[in-house]
Structure formats: structure tokens, C-alpha cells
Amino acid sequence: MKKRVMIIGGGYAGVSLLHKLKNEIGIELILVDKSQTHLLQTHLHKYISGYYSKDDITFNHEKYCKENSIEFICEEISNINYKDNYVISRENILYHYDYLIIATGSVSMFPSQIENVIEYTKDIKKIDNLDFYRNKFQKILDSHDTNRSVLVVGGGVSGLQIACEIAYTIKSKGLNKDNIQVTLIEGMDTILPGMDSFLIEKSIQRCAELDIKVINNLFASKILEDSVILSNGDEISYDMLLFVIGAIGNNIISHDENIQENPRNQLIVDDYYKVKPYDNVFAIGDIVQAIDSNTNDFQAPTAQASRMQAELTAKNILKDINGDTLISNNISNKGILIDLGGPNCAIGRVLNINLSGKIALWLKKLIYSLHTKKFN
Ligand SMILES: Cc1cc2nc3c(=O)[nH]c(=O)nc-3n(C[C@H](O)[C@H](O)[C@H](O)COP(=O)(O)OP(=O)(O)OC[C@H]3O[C@@H](n4cnc5c(N)ncnc54)[C@H](O)[C@@H]3O)c2cc1C
């Protein structure tokens, strides 16, 4: 009897796991995703700017699954019965599993302390919202007015990449900051807070080159229809506002009193990425609170971590089925690559080596093509 291995969520983690297990003969693979497409979040800034097309950042689940003899169910899972091994969809359909892998990712964080944040902001992790921002940016570009403003709140990797890509696009169209000012607001005293000084310095330089106005040490405290009030009372107007201050686990389907979660809605897993006390349930990707095996700190929720967790989990599912000893968590962060706008500018720190220019860019492109190759 084949084991029914069900993956909820075809993001970076889920797809990487499918890819590792798709040729295993003792397994019947099922992917459940509420979306028809895999969204490449790592490159969404290039979609907002208009540089990438939808085909560059979305990949059809149905097609991938058909080509690899995987069952695809396009449904949102709203509950899990862990004791009896089935999931329940929003349409109230029950699907049975032998092994379940929760890979539902994360959603953008919109703290309720920031007045009106839900009303005037959108989660960039949803393709419809990306279309909204892409169209809005295109209209701003086409208007050729002066004094337009794009505001990016959150100066971590995602916010920085978006701000740089947008500012680069403005420059490449022959416009300048008098036409459209890009402003990046970061509550800490630097962009890329907590990161290596090399990455911070290079990013600050790049923001200056691209005329991005960086505001540090101030928080957005209230959002209005066309302006943001900062924590010191200053008001900044905007024509387009992107809110990228972090993410929380997309943990809508696992509220079970026996399962441990952290305050960021992430599932706490054991050393094998199992969701205890359920021995046949694993969780991988942004939805888990995982530990870096080198530093013992929490792993950052990244595509890189998702892929490595998927590879380990694929091996462990096979071992579990065969009754072999599982491999414990051996995942550690290999580094980071950051796109600083346009086709030619990236920086990184990989295996403790600082990278910039062509090598960083080449590595970034390599990672993109290794991942997207799965769909070709
Ligand atoms: C702007 C931006 C830039 C980034 N840049 C980088 C980078 O340069 N390098 C890097 O390593 N990481 C980067 N990341 C982080 C990286 O994209 C995430 O860590 C990664 O996508 C997480 O993968 P995942 O599979 O856990 O979740 P996701 O990719 O979010 O996928 C989750 C999937 O689950 C599905 N789903 C959710 N709930 C349900 C449900 N109830 N029922 C059915 N389906 C469901 C969703 O539709 C989705 O397809 C970036 C993120 C952003 C937003």
C-alpha cells in the first residue's frame, strides 16, 4: 500500500519537498493549495516594478502536478483532525492522509497598534495585491507629474529590495526624485537592522545613489488615506504605500490544544520538524519556529531555510516509512543575497564572504534558475 503524503501549501517549502519526493514509488503525493499558482516571493519586487512578467514569478500548480503524477487539490484547508488523519477544506470536504506536511508559509504583519493599518495597506504576499501595486506604480510612472511619493515602511531585506527596485525603475525612465520621491522608513537606527556592517554600508550607499530618502528611528503610528503619521508627529504624504515590517506564521489550521505555537503564530517543531505530539505530521518553511543547528538561534524565515528543511524532511519521511532512524536538524544559514535594484546590482554575504557586483548577481540568478527549473 502506498503512503498518502499530503502537503498543505505549495510555496518554496512545499514545492521543494514535492520535488524531492516526486519519483519515490512507495508514496502517493498530494498537494493542497488554496492558490492555483506557486508565487516566487523572493522576486516580487521585480514584478511590482514591471521588470518581471507574471510568468516570471508565478508557476501553475496543476501543470506541475500533472507532469509529475502528483494529485493537486486547489482548496483552502480550514481544519485538521490530527487524531483521525484527515484535513477539512473550506468547502467541507475531507481528505485523508498517512503523512501530513504543513507548509502554509506566512502572512505580512500589520500590528493593530498602528491606526488604520488594515484599511490602507495590502499584503504583498498575495498576487492580486501585487497586481494592484504594479498597476499603481505604472500609473505613477506614466503620469509624469512632480511631487509624487512612494513610501516603503520597513527597512529589512524585503523593504530594501522593493525600495531599490522602484527607485531604480524611476531613474531608468529618465525621471528623478522631483518627479517621484521614494522614502524608506525603518524604526531601528539603520536599514537591515542586525545584519552584517558590510551589507548595511553597501545598502546605504545604494540608497543614496538611487535618491532614496531613508528615515531611521521613527515608526509609522497612523495611516491616513494619502499620508502616514510618524511616531514624532511628522506627516509624509504618499501616492503608493507598501508596508513590509515582517511576517507572522499563516497558522489558521492548526489550533489544537496539544500543539505548541509561538507568539508569531509559528508552530514549534522537534528536531525532525515533526509537530508533536503527532508523529506523522511535519511542518516546514515560514510556518515553523526552527533552530539554526550552528548558532542555536532561531532560523530566519527564508526561502533558503525552507528549501533545506524540505530536503531534510523528504529524507526523514522515507526513513519514517521504512522504520529507520531519522536525521536530526542539521540546517544552518549559509548567508544572504540582496538585490539592490535593476539588472546589475546585488550584494551578499555567503559562508562569511562578502560579495558584491557580478558574483552576487550571478549567484542570485543561479538560485532563481535552480528553483524555477523545477517547473520547466
Ligand atoms: C519581498 C520578499 C523578498 C524575499 N526575499 C528573499 C530572499 O532574497 N531570499 C530568501 O531566502 N528569502 C526571501 N524571502 C522569504 C521567502 O520568500 C519565504 O521565506 C518563503 O517564500 C517561505 O516559503 P513557504 O513555502 O514557507 O511559504 P509561502 O511561499 O508563503 O507558501 C505558502 C503556500 O501555502 C498556501 N496556503 C496557505 N494557507 C493555506 C491553506 N489554509 N490551505 C491551502 N493552502 C494554503 C499559500 O497559497 C502558499 O502557496 C522574501 C520574502 C518576501 C516577501
Ligand as a Chemical Component Dictionary entry (heavy atoms), coordinates in Angstrom:
data_LIG
# 
_chem_comp.id                   LIG 
_chem_comp.type                 NON-POLYMER 
_chem_comp.pdbx_formal_charge   0 
_chem_comp.three_letter_code    LIG 
# 
loop_
_chem_comp_atom.comp_id 
_chem_comp_atom.atom_id 
_chem_comp_atom.alt_atom_id 
_chem_comp_atom.type_symbol 
_chem_comp_atom.charge 
_chem_comp_atom.model_Cartn_x 
_chem_comp_atom.model_Cartn_y 
_chem_comp_atom.model_Cartn_z 
_chem_comp_atom.pdbx_ordinal 
LIG C1  C1  C 0 9.562  40.669 -0.695 1  
LIG C2  C2  C 0 10.218 39.400 -0.208 2  
LIG C3  C3  C 0 11.534 39.129 -0.546 3  
LIG C4  C4  C 0 12.157 37.969 -0.089 4  
LIG N1  N1  N 0 13.470 37.739 -0.449 5  
LIG C5  C5  C 0 14.076 36.606 -0.032 6  
LIG C6  C6  C 0 15.407 36.304 -0.435 7  
LIG O1  O1  O 0 16.040 37.082 -1.148 8  
LIG N2  N2  N 0 15.979 35.136 -0.017 9  
LIG C7  C7  C 0 15.293 34.245 0.779  10 
LIG O2  O2  O 0 15.858 33.187 1.109  11 
LIG N3  N3  N 0 14.033 34.501 1.180  12 
LIG C8  C8  C 0 13.399 35.649 0.802  13 
LIG N4  N4  N 0 12.103 35.903 1.183  14 
LIG C9  C9  C 0 11.414 34.949 2.087  15 
LIG C10 C10 C 0 10.836 33.780 1.297  16 
LIG O3  O3  O 0 10.090 34.225 0.206  17 
LIG C11 C11 C 0 9.964  32.941 2.245  18 
LIG O4  O4  O 0 10.752 32.560 3.342  19 
LIG C12 C12 C 0 9.433  31.694 1.532  20 
LIG O5  O5  O 0 8.605  32.059 0.455  21 
LIG C13 C13 C 0 8.648  30.823 2.519  22 
LIG O6  O6  O 0 8.178  29.711 1.830  23 
LIG P1  P1  P 0 6.954  28.856 2.408  24 
LIG O7  O7  O 0 6.811  27.715 1.473  25 
LIG O8  O8  O 0 7.140  28.593 3.837  26 
LIG O9  O9  O 0 5.677  29.811 2.326  27 
LIG P2  P2  P 0 4.959  30.527 1.103  28 
LIG O10 O10 O 0 5.918  30.739 -0.011 29 
LIG O11 O11 O 0 4.276  31.706 1.706  30 
LIG O12 O12 O 0 3.857  29.488 0.601  31 
LIG C14 C14 C 0 2.763  29.103 1.380  32 
LIG C15 C15 C 0 1.734  28.453 0.479  33 
LIG O13 O13 O 0 0.714  27.902 1.291  34 
LIG C16 C16 C 0 -0.554 28.148 0.694  35 
LIG N5  N5  N 0 -1.539 28.129 1.801  36 
LIG C17 C17 C 0 -1.529 28.907 2.906  37 
LIG N6  N6  N 0 -2.540 28.584 3.712  38 
LIG C18 C18 C 0 -3.220 27.594 3.111  39 
LIG C19 C19 C 0 -4.386 26.845 3.481  40 
LIG N7  N7  N 0 -5.034 27.042 4.622  41 
LIG N8  N8  N 0 -4.830 25.906 2.616  42 
LIG C20 C20 C 0 -4.174 25.677 1.429  43 
LIG N9  N9  N 0 -3.086 26.372 1.065  44 
LIG C21 C21 C 0 -2.594 27.296 1.878  45 
LIG C22 C22 C 0 -0.377 29.501 0.026  46 
LIG O14 O14 O 0 -1.319 29.697 -1.015 47 
LIG C23 C23 C 0 1.060  29.396 -0.482 48 
LIG O15 O15 O 0 1.125  28.872 -1.791 49 
LIG C24 C24 C 0 11.441 37.060 0.729  50 
LIG C25 C25 C 0 10.110 37.312 1.054  51 
LIG C26 C26 C 0 9.480  38.475 0.594  52 
LIG C27 C27 C 0 8.038  38.718 0.963  53 
# 
loop_
_chem_comp_bond.comp_id 
_chem_comp_bond.atom_id_1 
_chem_comp_bond.atom_id_2 
_chem_comp_bond.value_order 
_chem_comp_bond.pdbx_ordinal 
LIG C1  C2  SING 1  
LIG C2  C3  SING 2  
LIG C2  C26 DOUB 3  
LIG C3  C4  DOUB 4  
LIG C4  N1  SING 5  
LIG C4  C24 SING 6  
LIG N1  C5  DOUB 7  
LIG C5  C6  SING 8  
LIG C5  C8  SING 9  
LIG C6  O1  DOUB 10 
LIG C6  N2  SING 11 
LIG N2  C7  SING 12 
LIG C7  O2  DOUB 13 
LIG C7  N3  SING 14 
LIG N3  C8  DOUB 15 
LIG C8  N4  SING 16 
LIG N4  C9  SING 17 
LIG N4  C24 SING 18 
LIG C9  C10 SING 19 
LIG C10 O3  SING 20 
LIG C10 C11 SING 21 
LIG C11 O4  SING 22 
LIG C11 C12 SING 23 
LIG C12 O5  SING 24 
LIG C12 C13 SING 25 
LIG C13 O6  SING 26 
LIG O6  P1  SING 27 
LIG P1  O7  DOUB 28 
LIG P1  O8  SING 29 
LIG P1  O9  SING 30 
LIG O9  P2  SING 31 
LIG P2  O10 DOUB 32 
LIG P2  O11 SING 33 
LIG P2  O12 SING 34 
LIG O12 C14 SING 35 
LIG C14 C15 SING 36 
LIG C15 O13 SING 37 
LIG C15 C23 SING 38 
LIG O13 C16 SING 39 
LIG C16 N5  SING 40 
LIG C16 C22 SING 41 
LIG N5  C17 SING 42 
LIG N5  C21 SING 43 
LIG C17 N6  DOUB 44 
LIG N6  C18 SING 45 
LIG C18 C19 SING 46 
LIG C18 C21 DOUB 47 
LIG C19 N7  SING 48 
LIG C19 N8  DOUB 49 
LIG N8  C20 SING 50 
LIG C20 N9  DOUB 51 
LIG N9  C21 SING 52 
LIG C22 O14 SING 53 
LIG C22 C23 SING 54 
LIG C23 O15 SING 55 
LIG C24 C25 DOUB 56 
LIG C25 C26 SING 57 
LIG C26 C27 SING 58 
# 
